[in-house]
């Protein structure tokens, strides 16, 4: 079973010096780098970005950007946190949420999500990209057992 992986995009970007530096130059480069890192590690994820930051949208006002397995989505008219809450509520216990936003994490944990802090997520992605075993990723990406092993939770925490 594949876990539903939701990522608080700018929260992750801004917690990492390398990605934050790219964001200072151009948000689009930072977003693309994050999506490429996620996809390169074999992770299927929906990555939400606020659309209200200056420079956060491309000239064509795109609503999404795909890099391999990672889908970047823009929260138009709402915050990325609002969109993440909506998706967590819909998915229930079958979701992993990547964020270091304490308020969002507390709410999502109360809704049954497994929380992975942004810095830990990035460290795991980079270790996997840098030579970790990608053989289990296959066409479907990283599965629940992989996530449980990576982040020390039980697959039962995600429900059925």
C-alpha positions in Angstrom: 0.0 0.0 0.0 1.3 3.4 -0.9 1.1 6.1 1.7 -0.5 9.4 0.9 2.4 11.9 1.3 1.5 15.6 1.7 4.3 18.2 2.0 4.1 21.8 3.3 6.2 23.1 0.4 7.5 26.5 1.6 7.9 25.2 5.2 10.3 22.6 3.9 12.1 25.0 1.5 12.6 27.6 4.3 14.0 25.1 6.8 16.8 24.1 4.5 19.8 26.5 3.9 20.4 25.2 0.3 16.7 25.5 -0.7 16.2 28.8 1.1 19.2 30.3 -0.7 17.6 29.3 -4.0 14.3 30.8 -2.8 16.1 34.1 -2.2 17.2 34.1 -5.9 14.0 32.8 -7.4 11.1 30.8 -5.7 10.6 28.8 -8.9 14.1 27.4 -8.7 13.6 26.4 -5.0 10.3 24.7 -5.7 11.7 22.8 -8.7 14.7 21.7 -6.6 12.4 20.4 -3.8 10.2 18.6 -6.3 13.2 17.0 -8.0 14.7 15.9 -4.7 11.4 14.3 -3.6 10.9 12.6 -7.0 14.6 11.5 -7.2 14.2 9.6 -3.9 11.2 7.7 -5.4 8.6 9.4 -3.3 5.1 10.1 -4.6 4.0 13.3 -3.0 1.6 16.2 -3.3 3.5 19.3 -2.3 1.4 22.4 -1.5 2.7 26.0 -1.9 1.1 29.2 -1.0 0.3 31.3 -4.0 0.3 34.6 -2.1 4.1 35.1 -1.9 5.6 37.5 -4.4 7.1 35.6 -7.3 5.3 32.4 -6.2 3.5 31.9 -9.5 4.9 31.5 -12.9 4.0 34.0 -15.6 1.3 31.6 -17.0 -0.4 31.5 -13.5 0.1 27.7 -13.4 -1.9 25.8 -10.9 0.5 22.9 -10.6 4.0 21.7 -11.5 5.0 18.1 -11.9 8.5 16.8 -11.5 8.4 13.0 -11.9 6.6 11.6 -8.9 6.2 14.9 -7.1 3.2 17.1 -7.8 3.6 20.8 -6.8 0.2 22.5 -6.2 -0.6 26.2 -5.6 -3.2 27.2 -3.1 -5.1 30.0 -4.9 -7.4 32.0 -2.7 -6.5 29.9 0.4 -3.3 29.1 2.2 -1.3 26.0 1.6 -2.1 25.1 5.3 -5.8 25.2 4.5 -5.3 22.9 1.5 -3.2 20.5 3.6 -5.9 20.5 6.3 -8.5 19.7 3.6 -6.5 16.8 2.2 -5.7 15.4 5.7 -9.3 15.5 6.6 -10.2 13.7 3.4 -7.5 11.0 3.7 -7.8 10.5 7.4 -5.4 8.0 8.9 -3.8 7.1 5.6 -1.6 10.2 5.3 1.9 11.3 6.1 2.3 15.0 6.5 5.7 16.7 6.2 5.8 20.0 8.1 7.5 21.7 11.0 4.6 24.1 11.4 3.6 23.2 15.0 0.0 24.3 14.8 -0.6 22.4 11.5 1.2 19.3 12.8 -0.8 19.3 16.0 -4.1 19.6 14.1 -3.1 16.9 11.6 -1.8 14.5 14.3 -5.2 14.9 16.0 -6.8 13.9 12.7 -4.8 10.7 12.5 -1.9 11.8 10.3 1.7 10.7 10.9 3.9 13.8 11.1 7.4 14.0 9.7 9.4 17.1 10.5 10.7 19.0 7.5 14.4 18.7 8.4 14.1 15.0 9.0 12.3 14.5 5.7 15.0 16.3 3.8 17.8 14.4 5.5 16.1 11.1 4.6 15.5 12.1 1.0 19.1 13.2 0.6 20.5 10.0 2.2 18.2 7.9 -0.1 19.3 9.9 -3.2 22.9 9.6 -2.2 23.0 5.9 -2.4 20.2 4.5 -0.3 18.3 1.4 -1.6 15.9 2.6 -4.2 15.1 -0.9 -5.4 12.0 -1.0 -3.3 10.6 2.2 -4.8 9.6 0.5 -8.1 6.9 2.0 -10.3 4.6 2.8 -7.4 7.2 4.7 -5.4 7.9 4.4 -1.7 5.4 2.3 0.2 4.1 2.4 3.8 6.6 -0.2 5.0 9.4 2.0 3.7 8.0 5.1 5.4 7.5 3.2 8.6 11.2 2.1 8.5 12.5 5.6 7.6 10.5 7.5 10.2 10.0 5.0 13.0 6.2 4.6 13.0 4.0 1.6 12.6 2.1 1.0 9.4 -0.9 0.5 11.5 -0.7 4.2 12.5 -1.9 4.9 9.0 -5.0 2.7 9.3 -6.3 0.4 6.6 
